[in-house]
């Protein structure tokens, strides 16, 4: 029997404003928008991982209910870049020994928390 494999991943979430969402993910974070479906936008977060935002999906109440984690090597570089661009950063990067990560958060225009993170030990 042939082994079945998954070739990619997309997480779809509600968007309050596609224009603000596009500005944040493509402009602020620099993620390439790979598909504009009219009522949905899809951004590439990594080689085969994507974030999708749609107007027709029901919203999740704001707060720490969804965390979109973007993994990188240079957490401090991302923090400096976003701070220089005047972004609303929640706190500076910190080490979290419980989860063995170094990270910070930035809210997106839809109320989701975006976490920029590095694992102490790569996955």
C-alpha positions in Angstrom: 0.0 0.0 0.0 1.3 3.4 -0.9 2.1 5.7 2.0 -0.1 8.8 1.9 1.6 12.1 2.6 0.5 15.6 3.4 2.2 18.2 1.1 1.2 21.4 2.9 -0.9 23.1 5.5 -3.2 26.1 5.6 -4.9 27.5 8.7 -8.0 29.6 7.8 -9.3 32.2 10.1 -11.8 35.0 10.1 -10.7 38.4 8.8 -12.4 41.6 9.9 -10.8 43.6 7.1 -9.0 42.0 4.2 -7.3 45.3 3.4 -5.9 45.6 6.9 -5.0 41.9 7.0 -3.1 42.3 3.7 -1.2 45.3 5.0 -0.2 43.5 8.2 0.8 40.1 6.8 2.3 41.2 3.4 3.4 44.7 4.4 4.4 44.5 8.0 5.5 40.8 8.2 6.6 40.5 4.6 4.8 37.2 4.0 4.1 36.6 0.3 0.4 36.6 -0.6 0.0 33.6 -2.8 -3.7 33.7 -3.5 -6.4 36.4 -3.5 -9.7 34.6 -3.8 -11.8 37.7 -3.4 -13.2 37.0 0.0 -10.1 35.1 1.2 -6.4 35.8 1.2 -3.7 33.2 1.5 -0.1 34.0 2.7 2.9 31.7 2.6 4.4 31.5 6.1 7.0 28.8 5.2 7.8 26.5 2.3 4.5 24.5 2.6 2.7 26.3 5.5 0.1 28.9 4.8 -2.2 31.3 6.7 -5.6 32.0 5.1 -8.0 34.8 6.2 -11.6 34.9 5.0 -14.4 37.3 5.5 -17.1 34.6 5.6 -15.5 32.5 8.5 -17.1 33.2 11.9 -14.9 35.3 14.1 -13.3 33.9 17.3 -13.7 36.1 20.3 -10.5 38.2 20.8 -7.8 37.4 23.3 -5.4 34.6 23.6 -7.7 32.0 22.0 -5.5 31.6 18.8 -1.8 32.1 18.6 -0.2 32.1 15.2 3.4 31.1 15.8 6.1 32.0 13.2 9.4 30.2 13.8 12.7 31.9 13.0 16.3 32.1 14.0 16.6 35.8 14.6 13.9 36.8 17.1 15.7 39.9 18.1 16.1 41.0 14.5 12.4 40.7 13.9 11.6 42.6 17.1 14.0 45.4 16.2 12.5 45.6 12.6 8.9 45.7 13.9 9.7 48.2 16.6 11.5 50.5 14.1 8.3 50.3 12.0 6.2 51.5 14.9 4.3 48.3 15.5 2.3 47.6 18.6 4.5 45.1 20.3 3.2 43.5 23.5 6.5 43.0 25.3 10.2 42.6 24.2 11.5 39.1 23.5 11.9 36.9 26.5 13.2 33.4 27.2 10.4 31.0 28.4 12.2 28.1 30.2 9.0 26.2 30.7 8.6 25.7 26.9 12.3 26.2 26.0 11.6 29.0 23.6 12.7 32.7 23.1 9.7 34.8 21.8 7.5 37.9 21.6 4.0 38.7 20.5 2.4 41.2 18.2 -1.3 41.5 17.7 -2.7 41.4 14.2 -5.6 43.5 12.9 -8.1 40.7 13.5 -7.3 40.3 17.2 -5.1 37.3 16.9 -1.7 37.0 18.6 1.2 36.5 16.3 4.2 34.9 18.1 7.7 35.3 16.7 9.6 32.4 18.2 12.8 30.4 18.3 13.0 27.0 20.0 16.1 26.4 22.2 16.4 23.0 20.5 15.1 23.0 16.9 12.2 20.7 16.1 
